[in-house]
Amino acid sequence: MTGEGGGRAGLRARLSGPVLSVWAKHDREGDGWLPLWRHMEDCAAVAGRLWDEWLPLSVRRLIAGGLPGGQADARRLVVWLAGVHDIGKATPAFACQVDELAQVMRGHGLEMRSREAMGADRRFAPHGLAGQVLLGWWLEERHGWTVKQAGQFTVVVGGHHGVPPEHGQIQALERHPDLLRAQGASGVLWKQVQDELLEACAQEFGVVERLAAWKLVKLSQPVQVLLSAVVIVCDWIASNSDLFPYFPQDVPRTGTERMAAAWRALDLPGPWRAQEPAGDVAELFASRFDLPAGARARPVQEAAVALAREMDEPGLMVIEAPMGEGKTEAALAVAEIFATRSGAGGVFFALPTMATGNAMFPRLLHWLDRLPTPPAARYSVLLAHSKAALNDDFVDLMGGGRRIAEVDVDGHATQQWRPSDPGRAAAAELVAHAWLRGRKKAMLSSFVAGTIDQLLFAGLKSRHLVLRHLAIAGKVVVIDEAHAYDTYMSVYLDRVLSWLGAYRVPVVVLSATLPAGRRRQLAEAYAGKAASATKAPFDAVARAGDYPLLTTVRPGGAPLMRRPAGSGRSTDVEVERLDDDVNVLADRLERELVQGGCVLVVRNTVRRVLQAAAVLRERFGQENVTVAHSCFVDVDRAEKDAALLTRFGPPTAKTDRPQTAHIVVASQVAEQSLDVDFDLLVTDLAPVDLLLQRMGRLHRHLRGGHQQTERPEQLRQARCLLTGVDWNTPVPAPVRGSLAVYGAHALLRSAAVLLPHLDGGRQRPVRLPADISPLVQHAYADTVDAPAGWEEALEAARTRHEEHRADQAERAATFRLDAAARPGRPLFGWVAAGVGDADDTRQGRAQVRDSRESLEVVVVQRRADGTLATLPWLKPDRKGRPLAGLPLPTDQVPTTLAARAAASCGLRLPIQFSYADVMDQAIDELEELYIPAWQVKDSHWLAGQLILPLDEDCQTRLAGFILRYSPSDGLEVTRA
């Protein structure tokens, strides 16, 4: 058995004339066709190559673990299932679809009704389901399998179009046997043809002698999922007529020659084969992360690496440590060790938002550049979110000038990037492979940075879910900002963790502010039901108040904890109440900034951001106040983030920190992902974990040594002014916008635990990082000591909060994937009653986030003469080509440069447009500017987009609102 369909003779030599006449594929635009035996042989050959050269070792081990013959058995099984997956095409229900090919089959005695005569009955026999039934009958009749034994194998055939069949579909088909084997004497020949094909495949692919042993196997559902996914990948590759030409265009050659040519043309990058990092932690971090001279790894990083090396088996590691302690670097170092020991073939780094994904992507590339690699190594890389094509780093990797080769199916490549240090060994070539693009295949890339949605989709019942599972089953998964996910998202995350544990996928979870109860839930979900039933070890995880803290658990095991020392870096933050009045804020800042300084003002809503910025600009000048929030077009948002890093980032030669007073007024975008440092913080009241994240932007870096002598003298003591609350009522009353975003319960609990720290010198300051865990655990504990007079308000808020959480959990469970069932149970109905396709669109993201569906538009400008153009302030691209004011003709497809420039100005409209009646009206108005010339394949940048044209004053009206936009303030919405 060769695994490539060649054998000594190949399938064709084993088959009779009627079988050779059965067709599998037909070129609708020509006379090309492919016989079924040829496609079977092609698929089996692809399976062998994927097993040998593409599937990560961890995936191969998991499949092999359920079979008596180990890896050899697993390879045979994959090749055989790929070979027989289209046996359902050898049926009247399928063959009747192309008259001329059906007529050839009739000439060999395979009678069938015409497609028209079969009519609607054909819907009972899709060829995947038909193949599942035929393979099951063959196993039962020829090899003595029971229905139950066969189902766990045949479901792979039945589900190869993305959805495993349901029991009702199977029963309905069995009531229409004429769709599978016709009626009368011809039915006997149909059965002979089907059996002959299955017998030939069993012989050719070397499984005849293994079927008796496999009959006793109980395949786990994770193994069934992986087998199904591999067969789908095989089918998609083998169905590509550029790789596997149809007859009669195909030149005569053996199956081995045909496969070799196709594999060379496809040129898929192989999996990462990680090498265990040698030496001590200091050497590892110096080689991977370019630590400055004299710097050393922090205690949390050292402990994480040491613990990863000590673990009997890679599993889940939760790293809780303060902001700025290098958790990302620790996760990547642990990923190397976990990948080496598990056989994982890549890394998926999951982050809360597109912005955090964009920020992480260059860091991932930087790390990849420094990994030790074997000669000629090639890895596939992906930025996984819906706007990745607008990210310059990723675009560079897709064939621009930086580091990646864009490979199409003809095998041609462009622009290999070389490491910047010529004295170091060559880094691996990173490939944005053309075949690994698109919604269903992209996550199969080896190294991925993307939004958490891409991971949560693995817990959502949807088509081709098996491919998403294959993608994560072969990687180390890193989940950043684990505290950022609400109950709705956590329902999906916990279910995904249970499957990751079943796949034995190593997982690293990062958080600076993780409630202990949530820590326990994560560990229990990953460990599985059997392990979590032993409550005592998990109770200890929920009680642990140490900080920093490392928690590990392996699948089916009990958790372990390590308590590394802190880094010694500490900041005392004095917290004061500030009345919620913008003029009071302005007066205070005038006093604080006499000697200059950089202030961060964080508001909980965009409206409050803009209100505060307007008043502060009157006092301090337009040039001394910067606005940052989520309602900027994409390109402006990216420029804002870059400018903030340049002006307020770590002290380096590239940092251009303002020398005079400067104020940044921001929404929650300043909480995470940006390594920025301010002298003074003013913030709206928020949940305490988010407040601590905001405080992490305060005195984040040393400026002038321990005494911070490079800061203005009166700002060398870190201080946080807490506002967004009426402090003069018996119970603090948060402003309406904050209540809408966070709810009263989280805000009042936050205020309650901060009371002992309020009002600067009269109370104890918040000590970072020492107070992080106590404050978070106290705020999220089951009970709280209510301040006098707060009891009734807190209890009412708690009741509403619990009702909301229960509602979130119930709604999230509607389309949530079930946990893995017992071994041997087929995947029948695995994604029944699902959502259809899962995707990273606004509708798709709403499936795994408890948020209203939002409207996204592309913002352009309508000139006085009525023509459309790109926005007038866009900066030139990296090649110096102007992007501002490019014409967008409506009678033809715009130039690629203009279309991409326009697409980079995507904007998500705020919550006012998420209510059903307003959204419907807005869509109706936006669709009035429907441009047929843009709705073509060549205009993929703009096709299907809602276009929002601003007038020359950058204003417009939409659904009863006035919209104003500026590159300095973003979008401002007021009622008309």
Secondary structure, DSSP 8 states (H G I E B T S, - for coil): --SSS-SSS-GGGG--HHHHT-EEEE-TTSS-EEEHHHHHHHHHHHHHHHHHHTS-HHHHHHHHHTSTTHHHHHHHHHHHHHHHTTGGGSSHHHHTTSHHHHHHHHHTT-----HHHHGGGGGG--HHHHHHHHHHHHHHHHH---HHHHHHHHHHHHTTTSS---HHHHHHHHT-THHHH-STHHHHHHHHHHHHHHHHHHHHTT-GGGHHHHTT----HHHHHHHHHHHHHHHHHHT-TTTS--BTTS-S--HHHHHHHHHHHH------------S-HHHHHHHHH---TT----HHHHHHHHHHHH-SS--EEEEE--TTS-HHHHHHHHHHHHHHHHT---EEEEESSHHHHHHHHHHHHHHHHTS---TT-EEEEEEESTTGGG-HHHHHHTTSSSSEEEE-TT---------S-TTS----EEEEEGGG-STTTGGGSSEEEEEHHHHHGGGB--TTHHHHHHHHHTSEEEE--GGG--HHHHHHHHHHHHHHHHHT--EEEEESS--HHHHHHHHHHHH-HHHHTSHHHHHHHHH---SSEEEEE-TTS--EEE-----S--EEEEEEE--S-HHHHHHHHHHHTTT--EEEEE-SSHHHHHHHHHHHHHHH-GGGEEEE-S-S-HHHHHHHHHHHHHHHSSSSTT----SS-EEEEE-GGGSSS----BSEEEEE---HHHHHHHHTTBS-S-SSTTTTTTS-GGGSS-EEEEESEETTSSS-EE-HHHHHHH-HHHHHHHHHHHGGGBSGGGS--EEETTTHHHHHHHHTSS-----TT-HHHHHHHHHHHHHHHHHHHHHHTTSB------TT---TTTTTT--S---SSHHHHHHHS-S----EEEEEEE-TTS-EE--TT----TT----TT-B--SSS---HHHHHHHHTTEEE--GGGGSHHHHHHHHHHHTTS--GGGSSGGGTTTTT-EEEEE-TTSEEEETTEEEEEETTTEEEEEE-
